[in-house]
Every structure is written in C-alpha cells, then in structure tokens.
Amino acid sequence: MTTEAKTTDHVEGRTEPRPRVLPRVIALANQKGGVGKTTTTVNLGAALAEQDLRTLIIDLDPQGNASTGVGINAHALEHSIYDVLLNELPLEDCIEPTSVRNLFVAPASLDLAGAEIELVPAFSREMRLRNAVNAVKDDYDYILIDCPPSLGLLTVNALAAADEVMVPIQCEYYALEGLGQLIRNIGLVQRNLNPALELSRIVLVMYDGRTKLAEQVAQEVREHFGEVVCRNVIPRNIRLSEAPSYGQPITSFDPSSRGAVAYRELAREVHRVTT
C-alpha cells in the first residue's frame, strides 16, 4: 500500500474528527497559491484569540502576508522566524504581540526567501522549527503555522513541528489539484519525521453559493473526505480581501461582516473537539 493510500484511507475511514487536547499545533498547508491559506491562518487565529485562547501564528511563508495581516512591519523587525531556523534563536525571542488580545505572531522577514537554500546543509534541518516550537508550546492553546505554497524545506519543517494539518480548499475549478501530492508528503513526514502528524481538517474557502460550480466542488470534497471537511464554509467576501491592507484580521476590521461571522463559526467548530 502506498503512503498516499495509507493516508487517504485513514482520512476517509474516520466518521468524525477525533478529540484533541491543548495545546494544538496546526500547520495550514496547500501547495497551490492564492487559495486562502494565509487569510484562514490570520482570521482563524484571531477568532480563536477572541475565545480567550492564547494563539500564536508562525509565519513561515517568505511573502510574509500573515505578518503584515496582523499589523507587523517586516522592515522594523529586530528578529524573525528566519533567525529561529538559521541562527537557532529561541522562538520566544522573535514573538511579537498584535493589536488583538491573546494573539501573537512569530513574523517572517525578507531573509526568509533564502532560507530554503540555506537550510540544505544545516544539521537537523527538518527539525529546526519543531525543536523551537516544543520550547514554547505550553505557553499557548493554539499554534497556527502558515506554510509557503510549496513543498520544500520550510513546509517540511512545519509538518515536522505540527500535530495536525489543515488544508484550505478554494471552491473553484482545479480545487483538488496538488492535494494528492500534499497527502503523499504528509505520509512521508509521518513515516520519517513525525508519526503523530494527521490531516485533521479541510476547510472550504472562497465559497460563492450563487454558482453551481462552488456547490459541485463542495460536494465532491465532502464525498471524498467525509467528516474531515469542516461543516462551516468561508464565503467570498470583499471585506475579507480588504482587511489585510489595513493590517487587521477581519474580526477587528469589520466584526459584523459575513467573513468575520464565518471565521468565528469555524473557530468554534475547530475548538469544539478539544477536550
């Protein structure tokens, strides 16, 4: 049986998400860009923080959009996640508070763009983030890792550090493209680096209920992955796309918008399985 089949069978065989204990370390990953991964990281994190859950976002994407999305200026940083990965800086020394109570971020800097290459000769290169996270995880209820849209060493570090993987899937044509490769990579990390890693949730984003295509994609994903797919979907919402330019999560930028309501519901659903 292949690694992909093992992982897929495990996902499809579950009737409901299994109970979880805090702290939870969740990597948000999808090798396709522009699928709402960073938007989900930022806004799910803010919605969890609203529930009095201490939440840390780790920005592992060289684009740094999760950092700017919570108001961090990459040019003004003394330390960043790059220093944690390459210079073995303690993670706690690069964590920044945000304007949202209970929400913190380990920001990305411009240096992170070269980290994939610089990590290649590094000792224990796949475990750098895991070792750093283990030193601080008991200080938080949730740690959300925003992965880059690739399957390189940065994403491998995220998967090695996480307990769970959440995959945002855009409700559009080719939505499932690349998902098989991601599942195979999760299986490889399970086998070689992190046996406890599990694809725990898939969240449907950019959902436009006015289109038949969105309904078809949602139905196909639910048929294939069952209860792993979150019941709550994230709608297309102009306020969601505007919020990052103001350096605020949607729950602060427009608390009553459809996007804010959807992410609060998603946060409640994600946390509901926690014991």
C-alpha positions in Angstrom: 0.0 0.0 0.0 1.4 3.4 -0.9 1.9 6.2 1.5 -0.9 8.2 -0.2 -3.3 5.3 0.1 -2.5 4.8 3.7 -3.1 8.5 4.5 -6.2 8.7 2.4 -7.7 5.5 3.9 -7.1 6.9 7.3 -8.9 10.1 6.4 -11.8 8.5 4.7 -12.3 5.9 7.4 -12.9 8.4 10.2 -16.6 9.1 11.0 -15.9 12.3 12.9 -12.9 14.4 14.0 -11.2 12.8 16.9 -11.0 14.6 20.3 -7.9 16.8 20.8 -6.1 18.2 23.7 -4.4 21.6 24.2 -2.0 22.8 23.1 -2.7 22.1 19.4 -0.1 22.9 16.7 -1.8 23.1 13.3 0.0 23.6 10.0 -2.1 25.3 7.3 -0.8 24.0 4.0 -1.7 23.9 0.4 0.9 23.8 -2.4 -1.4 26.0 -4.6 -1.0 29.7 -4.0 -4.0 32.1 -3.7 -6.3 29.6 -2.0 -7.0 31.5 1.2 -4.4 29.8 3.3 -2.9 32.9 4.9 -6.3 34.5 5.2 -7.5 31.5 7.1 -4.4 31.4 9.3 -4.8 35.0 10.3 -8.6 35.1 10.8 -8.9 31.7 12.4 -6.1 32.7 14.8 -7.9 36.0 15.6 -11.2 34.2 16.1 -9.6 31.7 18.5 -8.0 34.5 20.4 -11.4 36.1 20.8 -12.4 33.0 22.7 -9.7 33.7 25.3 -7.5 31.1 23.7 -3.8 32.2 23.6 -2.9 31.8 19.9 0.5 32.1 18.2 0.8 32.5 14.4 4.1 31.4 12.9 4.6 33.0 9.6 6.7 30.5 7.5 5.8 32.0 4.1 8.5 34.2 2.7 5.8 36.6 1.4 5.1 37.5 5.0 1.5 38.2 4.4 0.4 36.6 7.7 2.7 39.1 9.5 1.5 42.2 7.7 -2.1 40.9 8.0 -1.8 41.4 11.8 0.0 44.8 11.5 3.7 43.8 11.6 6.2 45.9 9.7 8.8 43.4 8.3 11.3 46.2 7.8 11.2 47.2 11.5 11.9 43.7 13.0 14.8 43.0 15.2 14.3 39.2 14.9 12.1 37.0 12.8 11.4 33.3 12.2 14.5 33.3 9.9 16.7 33.7 13.0 15.0 30.8 14.7 15.5 28.5 11.8 19.0 29.5 10.7 20.6 31.1 13.8 18.9 28.9 16.5 17.4 32.0 18.2 14.8 30.9 20.8 11.3 31.2 19.3 10.2 33.3 22.3 12.7 36.0 21.3 11.1 36.7 18.0 7.4 36.6 19.0 5.5 39.9 18.7 2.2 40.9 20.2 -0.6 42.1 18.0 -3.5 44.5 18.4 -5.7 41.5 19.2 -5.7 40.3 22.8 -4.4 36.8 23.1 -3.0 36.8 19.5 0.8 36.7 18.9 2.9 36.3 15.8 6.4 34.9 15.0 6.9 37.1 11.9 8.6 36.4 8.6 11.2 38.8 7.3 12.6 39.3 3.8 15.5 37.0 4.7 13.2 34.0 4.8 13.2 33.9 1.0 16.7 32.4 1.0 16.1 30.0 3.9 15.2 27.0 1.7 18.7 27.0 0.2 20.5 28.0 3.4 18.8 25.1 5.3 20.1 22.4 2.9 23.5 21.9 4.6 22.2 22.6 8.1 22.3 19.9 10.8 18.9 18.5 11.7 17.4 20.8 9.0 13.9 19.3 9.0 13.6 19.6 12.8 14.6 23.2 13.4 11.1 24.5 13.8 9.9 21.5 15.9 12.6 22.0 18.4 11.8 25.7 18.7 8.0 25.1 19.0 8.5 22.5 21.7 10.2 25.1 23.9 7.1 27.4 23.8 4.1 25.3 23.0 2.9 25.0 26.6 2.5 28.9 26.7 -0.2 28.7 24.1 -3.5 27.0 23.4 -3.1 27.1 19.6 -0.1 27.5 17.4 -1.0 28.0 13.7 1.8 27.7 11.1 1.3 29.5 7.8 3.1 27.4 5.2 4.5 28.6 1.9 2.7 27.5 -1.3 5.4 24.8 -2.0 6.5 21.5 -0.6 10.1 22.5 0.3 12.1 22.5 3.5 10.1 25.3 5.1 6.9 23.3 4.7 8.6 20.1 5.8 9.7 22.0 9.0 6.1 23.0 9.6 4.8 19.4 9.1 7.5 18.1 11.4 6.5 20.6 14.1 2.7 20.2 13.8 0.3 17.7 15.3 -2.3 18.4 12.6 -2.6 19.7 9.1 -5.5 21.9 8.0 -5.9 22.4 4.2 -7.9 25.3 2.9 -9.5 24.4 -0.5 -10.9 27.1 -2.8 -14.3 26.3 -4.2 -13.3 26.7 -7.8 -12.2 24.6 -10.8 -9.0 22.5 -10.1 -9.5 22.9 -6.4 -8.2 19.4 -5.7 -5.1 19.9 -7.9 -2.0 19.1 -5.9 -3.9 17.8 -2.9 -2.7 14.2 -3.7 0.9 15.3 -3.6 0.4 17.1 -0.3 -1.2 14.0 1.2 1.8 11.9 0.0 4.1 14.4 1.6 2.2 14.2 4.9 2.6 10.5 4.7 6.3 10.8 4.2 6.7 13.1 7.1 4.5 10.7 9.2 6.8 7.8 8.3 10.2 9.5 8.7 9.9 12.6 11.0 6.6 12.9 12.8 4.4 9.7 13.3 1.7 11.7 15.2 1.0 14.1 12.2 -2.5 13.9 10.9 -4.6 15.6 8.2 -7.3 16.7 10.6 -9.4 19.3 8.8 -10.2 20.6 5.3 -11.9 23.9 5.1 -13.8 25.2 2.1 -13.0 28.8 1.3 -14.0 31.5 -1.2 -17.4 29.8 -1.4 -19.9 31.5 -3.7 -23.3 29.9 -3.1 -24.7 31.7 -6.2 -22.6 29.4 -8.5 -23.3 25.8 -9.3 -19.5 25.2 -9.5 -19.0 26.0 -5.9 -21.7 23.6 -4.8 -20.2 20.9 -7.0 -16.7 21.4 -5.6 -18.0 21.3 -2.0 -20.0 18.2 -2.7 -17.0 16.4 -4.3 -14.7 17.3 -1.4 -17.2 16.2 1.2 -17.8 12.9 -0.7 -14.1 12.1 -0.8 -13.0 13.3 2.7 -16.2 13.0 4.8 -16.2 14.4 8.3 -12.7 15.7 7.9 -14.3 18.6 6.0 -15.4 21.4 8.2 -19.2 22.0 8.2 -18.7 25.8 8.2 -17.5 27.3 4.9 -15.9 30.6 4.3 -17.8 32.7 1.8 -16.4 35.1 -0.8 -16.5 38.5 1.0 -15.0 41.8 -0.2 -14.3 42.8 3.4 -12.1 39.8 3.8 -9.9 40.9 0.9 -9.7 44.5 2.2 -8.7 43.7 5.8 -5.0 42.7 5.2 -4.2 46.1 3.6 -5.2 47.7 7.0 -3.1 45.2 9.0 -6.1 43.8 10.8 -7.9 40.4 10.9 -11.5 40.6 9.7 -12.8 40.2 13.3 -11.3 43.6 14.0 -11.6 45.3 10.6 -15.3 44.5 10.2 -16.6 42.4 13.1 -20.1 42.1 11.8 -19.2 41.1 8.2 -20.0 37.7 6.7 -16.4 36.9 6.7 -15.9 37.6 10.4 -19.0 35.6 11.3 -17.8 32.7 9.2 -14.4 32.6 10.8 -15.9 32.8 14.3 -18.1 29.8 13.5 -15.1 28.0 12.1 -13.1 28.7 15.2 -15.9 27.3 17.4 -16.0 24.2 15.2 -12.3 23.6 15.3 -12.2 24.1 19.1 -15.3 22.0 19.8 -13.4 18.7 19.5 -10.9 19.9 22.2 -11.2 18.0 25.5 
